[in-house]
């Protein structure tokens, strides 16, 4: 077995996966076009917190210079605002409404989880596909973070005792 070929293929696979994750985080989550269902809307609303969470974890672990910490939090908040507006606009498209109303409704986004979308095609496209497997998986990431936080807290308690 040629190790140069296998390491080259692994490198290409890694770059492909990294590229696809980047495209998902910046094109899919920040998109304003098309329609999304309620479950994907909820998953996106939960997932767009990743920069805020990552910034908070890094700022807690190491002491960042104040300008760098400010820039990281600013980027995180702007990403969150753009992602929330994009998800709300696409959810409104699913309801047959103009996405511009997302600015007014953005503070009341949980209401968009309660209203079912139109079952027929509308001017924003066909109904979203009914394959929520990845969206359901994304709903578990807050539980995973909570699990590791509780585990760390308990280990600190045990060490202190």
HULINTA-V912747 format. One record per pair of residues at least 6 apart in sequence whose ideal C-beta (glycine too) atoms are under 8 Angstrom apart, sorted by the first residue. I is the first residue (numbers start at 0). GAP is how many residues later the second one is. D is the distance in whole Angstrom. If there is no record, write none. Layout:
I/GAP/D ; I/GAP/D
This chain:
24/25/7 ; 28/15/6 ; 28/18/6 ; 28/19/6 ; 28/54/5 ; 28/57/7 ; 28/58/8 ; 29/49/8 ; 29/52/5 ; 29/53/6 ; 29/56/5 ; 30/55/6 ; 30/59/7 ; 31/53/8 ; 31/54/5 ; 31/57/5 ; 31/58/7 ; 31/67/6 ; 32/57/7 ; 32/91/8 ; 33/56/6 ; 33/59/7 ; 33/90/7 ; 33/91/5 ; 33/94/8 ; 34/55/6 ; 34/56/8 ; 34/58/5 ; 34/59/4 ; 34/82/7 ; 34/87/8 ; 34/89/5 ; 34/90/5 ; 34/91/8 ; 34/92/7 ; 34/93/5 ; 35/8/7 ; 35/51/7 ; 35/54/4 ; 35/55/6 ; 35/57/8 ; 35/58/6 ; 35/92/5 ; 36/57/7 ; 36/80/6 ; 36/90/8 ; 36/91/4 ; 36/93/8 ; 36/95/7 ; 37/53/8 ; 37/74/7 ; 37/75/5 ; 37/78/7 ; 37/79/7 ; 38/93/4 ; 38/96/5 ; 38/97/7 ; 39/88/7 ; 39/92/7 ; 39/95/5 ; 40/46/5 ; 40/47/8 ; 40/49/7 ; 40/50/5 ; 40/71/6 ; 40/72/7 ; 41/71/6 ; 41/93/7 ; 41/97/7 ; 42/91/8 ; 42/92/4 ; 42/93/8 ; 42/95/4 ; 42/96/6 ; 43/39/7 ; 43/43/4 ; 44/38/8 ; 44/39/7 ; 44/42/6 ; 44/64/7 ; 45/92/6 ; 45/93/7 ; 45/95/7 ; 45/96/6 ; 46/36/8 ; 46/91/5 ; 46/94/7 ; 47/31/7 ; 47/32/5 ; 47/35/3 ; 47/36/6 ; 47/39/7 ; 48/31/7 ; 50/21/8 ; 50/24/6 ; 50/25/4 ; 50/28/5 ; 50/29/7 ; 51/21/8 ; 51/24/4 ; 51/25/7 ; 51/28/6 ; 52/92/7 ; 53/22/8 ; 54/14/8 ; 54/17/4 ; 54/18/6 ; 54/20/8 ; 54/21/5 ; 57/6/7 ; 57/14/7 ; 58/10/6 ; 58/13/7 ; 63/8/7 ; 83/22/6 ; 83/25/7 ; 84/17/5 ; 84/18/7 ; 84/21/6 ; 86/22/8 ; 87/11/8 ; 87/14/4 ; 87/17/6 ; 87/18/5 ; 87/21/6 ; 87/24/6 ; 88/10/3 ; 88/11/8 ; 88/13/4 ; 89/9/7 ; 90/11/8 ; 90/21/5 ; 90/26/8 ; 91/6/7 ; 91/7/5 ; 91/9/6 ; 91/10/6 ; 91/13/7 ; 91/20/7 ; 92/6/6 ; 92/29/8 ; 92/31/4 ; 92/32/7 ; 93/23/4 ; 93/24/7 ; 93/30/7 ; 93/33/7 ; 93/34/7 ; 94/17/8 ; 94/20/6 ; 94/22/6 ; 94/23/7 ; 95/22/5 ; 95/26/5 ; 95/27/8 ; 95/28/8 ; 104/6/7 ; 104/7/7 ; 116/10/6 ; 116/11/7 ; 117/9/7 ; 118/8/6 ; 119/7/7 ; 120/6/7
